[in-house]
Amino acid sequence: MATTKVKGTSKRIKELKGIKPEKITDEQLDKVQDTVNSINRAQLEIGSMELKKHELMHNIAGLREALTLLQKEFEKEYGTFDINIQDGTINYEEDGKTNS
């Protein structure tokens, strides 16, 4: 009596016997590893961006402090810190003082 192999027969026999696969296929493993690696790379990149953002925010805070010091200097020297930053014109208040 000749036997012929039918595709998937051994898988079906294992299912009927209650035998469960021990591992996923190599192709499935590659896909899940690639997906997890992509997630990890993206998270690392987000972390780098957040660090850069924090550094820039810190830099802005320092620049704002420097601007406040300049405004105090202008207030002391000119009586106002209302300065046109395009051409340096001092904008005096309208209480009798004139632009110089």
matplotlib code that plots the C-alpha trace (Angstrom):
import matplotlib.pyplot as plt

x = [0.0, 1.5, 1.3, 1.1, 2.0, -0.7, 0.5, -0.3, -1.1, 1.6, 0.4, -3.2, -2.0, -0.2, -3.3, -5.4, -2.9, -2.8, 0.8, 1.3, 4.1, 7.1, 8.3, 7.0, 8.4, 11.6, 9.7, 7.4, 10.4, 12.1, 8.9, 8.4, 12.1, 12.1, 8.9, 10.3, 13.6, 11.8, 9.8, 13.0, 14.7, 11.7, 11.7, 15.4, 14.9, 12.1, 14.3, 17.0, 14.5, 13.2, 16.7, 17.4, 14.1, 15.0, 18.4, 16.7, 14.1, 16.9, 18.8, 15.7, 15.3, 18.8, 18.3, 15.1, 17.1, 19.7, 16.9, 15.5, 19.0, 19.2, 15.8, 16.8, 19.9, 17.9, 15.3, 18.2, 20.0, 17.1, 14.1, 12.4, 13.1, 10.7, 13.2, 12.5, 14.7, 14.8, 16.5, 17.3, 14.8, 13.8, 10.0, 9.4, 6.0, 3.7, 4.0, 6.0, 9.2, 10.1, 11.8, 15.5]
y = [0.0, 3.3, 6.4, 9.9, 13.0, 15.7, 19.2, 20.2, 16.7, 16.5, 19.8, 18.5, 15.3, 17.3, 19.4, 16.3, 14.9, 18.1, 18.9, 22.7, 24.4, 25.3, 28.3, 30.8, 30.6, 32.3, 34.7, 35.7, 36.1, 38.4, 40.5, 40.9, 41.6, 44.3, 45.8, 46.0, 47.4, 50.1, 51.0, 51.2, 53.4, 55.7, 56.0, 56.7, 59.4, 60.9, 60.9, 62.7, 65.3, 65.9, 66.4, 68.9, 70.6, 70.9, 72.4, 74.9, 75.9, 76.4, 78.5, 80.6, 81.2, 82.5, 84.8, 86.2, 87.0, 88.7, 90.7, 91.7, 93.0, 95.0, 96.5, 97.6, 99.2, 101.1, 102.1, 103.5, 105.3, 106.5, 106.4, 103.8, 100.4, 100.9, 100.6, 99.9, 96.9, 97.5, 100.9, 101.6, 104.5, 105.2, 105.4, 107.9, 108.2, 111.0, 113.0, 115.9, 114.0, 113.9, 111.3, 111.9]
z = [0.0, -1.1, 1.1, -0.2, 1.8, 1.9, 2.7, 6.3, 7.3, 10.0, 11.4, 11.5, 13.2, 15.8, 16.4, 16.8, 19.3, 21.3, 20.4, 20.3, 18.4, 20.5, 18.5, 16.0, 12.4, 11.6, 9.3, 12.2, 14.5, 12.0, 11.7, 15.4, 16.0, 13.2, 14.7, 18.2, 17.0, 15.1, 18.2, 20.2, 17.6, 17.5, 21.3, 21.4, 18.8, 20.8, 23.8, 21.9, 20.7, 24.2, 25.5, 22.7, 23.5, 27.2, 26.3, 24.0, 26.7, 29.2, 26.6, 26.0, 29.8, 29.9, 27.0, 28.6, 31.7, 29.6, 27.9, 31.3, 32.3, 29.1, 29.7, 33.2, 31.8, 29.2, 31.9, 34.0, 31.2, 29.0, 31.4, 29.3, 27.8, 24.9, 22.1, 18.4, 17.8, 14.1, 14.2, 17.8, 18.2, 21.7, 22.1, 24.9, 26.5, 25.3, 28.6, 27.2, 26.3, 22.6, 20.5, 20.1]

ax = plt.figure().add_subplot(projection="3d")
ax.plot(x, y, z, "-o")
ax.set_aspect("equal")
plt.show()
